[in-house]
């Protein structure tokens, strides 16, 4: 279906979409489902593979739709026989972020702050590009990024078990 070079670009596009979905969702399994659904929707709309902006827009719109639906309807997982599965769901083989402290701090950010920070730091978008992607103003995006960075800095300092102390040689005889 795809040439080797095209397959490589499709894989990198899906990985970028997954990273973006992880910034929106806290559960890696939910993020995988979000990217999958976004890819299917974007592929149905166009005959060629979607570009990055279209995939990100689909991921974001599906995330918003799911959030709104969850506010109205509560779903419970069921097994193959239709019984309540309880806590058996959500165990996917996904690489975890190595720094649990950073992951914990990121989870404490608001969704909009985490999204803006991800698009800026990881994806390298400018504030104007993020504003266009999210439908916000440039000033709002800059505020979100600034607040997210401050919160992360404070959370990382509060939770830091072994603070870094710089030995400048002062106080020695």
N, C-alpha and C positions, 0 to 999 in steps of 0.2 A: 504494500500500500504506500509506504513512504520510502524514499531513497535513503541510503545510510546517513548522508549529511542532513537531510530533512528530518530523519528519525531522531538524530542527536538534538536538533533544535526543538523538536516536539517534546522530547524528554526534559530538556532544560526549562521549557515553558511550563510543563506540568509541575516540575519541582518548584519553580517560582510561585506558581499558583498555590501549591501546598504550603509553602512558607507563609504566604499571605493569609491563607485560611487558618493556619496555626496562630497567626497574630490576632485573628478575630475570634477563634474558638479556643477553649482551654483544653479540650479533649482531642488528642491526635486522631483518634478514630473518627470523630465527628468532622474533623478537618479533611480527612481523606474522602469521606462521603460528600462533603461540600464541594471539593474540587471535581470529583467524579460527576456529580450532578451538573456543575457549571460547564464542564467540558461537553457533556451530552447536549445541554441546551444550546451552547455556542455553536456546536457542530451542526445541530439541526437548523440553526438560523442561517448559516453560511455553508457553502459547499467546500471551501478550503478550511484548513485548521485555523482556529481563531488567533488573533494577535494578542499580545500581553494585556493591552488595555481592555479589550473585550472580555478576556478571561477573568481579569480582576473585577470588572464591572459585574459580570455574572456571579462570581463568588460573593461579592458584597451584597448584591440584590437577593440572592438566595439566603444568605445569612440573615438579612433583615426580615425576609418573609418567614423564615423558621422561628426567629425570635418573636415576631408578632403572633404567629400561630401558637407558640408555646405559652403565651400570655392568656390565650383563650381555652386551649385544650391541653390536658396533661396526658402524655403517653406513657404506658408501661411496657417494658419488653416482655415478650413471650417466647417460649421455646417452640420446637417443632410440633409439639402436641397441643399448643395453645395455652399452656400453663404459664403463670407468672415466672419469669426467669430470675427475678431478683437482681443480685449483684454479679451475675455471670457475664454480663455484657461489658464491652469496652476494653477487653484485653487484646490489644493488637500488637503485633511485632513491629514497633516503631522505635527508632533510636531516640532515646531521651536526651534532653539538654544536660550536659555534664555538670553544670553548676546548679545545684538545687536551690541555692540562695538566690541566684539570678532569676530562675524560673518562678520561685515564690514571689519575688518582688514584681516581676512582670504580671503575674496573675492578680496582683493587688491594684494594678492600673485600671482605669475605666476603659471600656472597649474602644472608644474613640481615640483616647490617648495612645493606647497600644497600637492601634491601626496606623495613626499618623507617624508614630515613632518608627514602626516597622518600614513603612513606605519611604521614610526619609533615610534612615540609617542602613537598613539592609538592602533595599532596592535602589537607593540613590536618587530618588525623585526629588525635584525642587519643590518648594512650597507652592508655587503656581501649578505645577503638575498634579500635586496631591489635591489641591483645591478643585481642579477640574475633575479628577477621578472620583472624589467623594462628594462633590456638589456643595462644598463649603467655601467660605471666603479665604483668601490668603492669610489674613490676620488671624482668623480662627485656627487655621492650621499651624501657624507659627506659635500661637498661644498653647495649643495642645502639645506640640513638641517640647516647648519650654517647660510646661508643667510636668510632662512625663519624665523628662530628664531630671528635674528637681526631685520628684517623688522617688525615682530610682536611686538617685544619689543618697537621699535621706534613708530610704529603706535598706540600702546596702550598708550604710554606716551603722544603723541601729542593730542590724542582725550580724554584723561582722564579729565573729568569735575571737579571731586573732588579729587585732589591728596591726597594720604595718607601721613600725616605728623606724624612722630614719636615724641612723647613728651618725651624727655629724662630728663626733669627737669632742663634744663640749663636756665640761665638767670632769675631765680626766686630768690627773696630775702627771 
